[in-house]
């Protein structure tokens, strides 16, 4: 029966892996667009600052929260997997 439960953390870890890849690829796209905005802003908008003078959001960035959350879920699923492995070896 425990072997059936092993599928849950494996699927959870796969989802977390995809989540981390998605965050990484999304961050690369955001960085690319940020650079394009920096280049286009002066000629497109003149004195109007849409990107270069955006509101300060503090030190915490959304992508860091996303990475931290995905890593936390990865640790939880890894712990569940290791716990089930321990239970299977002591049966």
N, C-alpha and C positions, 0 to 999 in steps of 0.2 A: 504493500500500500504506500509506503514512503517513496518508492520509486516514482509513483504517479505524481506525488507532490513535488518531485524534483523538476518537473516540467515548468512549474510556476516561476521559480527564481531564474531558470534559464531563459524563459521568455522575457521576464522582467529585465534581465541583464542585456538581452538583445535590444529591447526597446530603449534602454538607457544608452546603449552604444549608438543607436540611430539618432537619439536625441542629442548626444554630444557632437556627432558629425553634423547634424543640422545646424546647431548653434555655431559651430566652427565655420561652415560654409556661409551661413547667413552673415556672420561677422565680417567675412572677407568681402561679401557684396556691399555691406554697409560702409566699410572702409573705402571701397572703390567709389561709391556714390559720394561720400564725404569729400574725397579729393576732387571729384568733378564739380561739386557744388562750390568748393573753395575757388576753383578756376573760373567758373562761370558767373559767380555772384557779382563781381564788380562791373563786368560789361553788360550783364543782363538787367541789373537793378540799380545801378548807379550808387546813390547814397543810401538806399534802403538795404539794411542788413538783415537777411533772413537766416543765415547760417552762422556767420562769423560772430555775431553778438546774440546768440540764443540764450535763453534763461539758464542760469546755473542750477543744476540739480543736485549739487553736493558731490561728495566723493564716491558715492555708490553708483555704479553704472548698471543698467538693465542687463547687459550681457554678462556681467559678473554674477548677478543674482541668478541668471539662467544657468550658468556653468555650475555655481554652487549648489543649486537645487538638483541638477542632473547628477552631480557627484554624490550628493547625499542619498538620492534614490539608488545609485549604483552601490554605495556602501551598505544600504539596507538590504538590497537583494543579494549581495555577496554574503552578508551575515546569515541570511536565511538559508542560502545554499550550503554554506559551511556547517551550519547547525544541523541541517538535514543529513549531510554527509556524516557528521558525528553520530547522529541517531542511528543511521544505517550500519555503522561499524560496531555499535554496541548492542545490536539485536541478537 
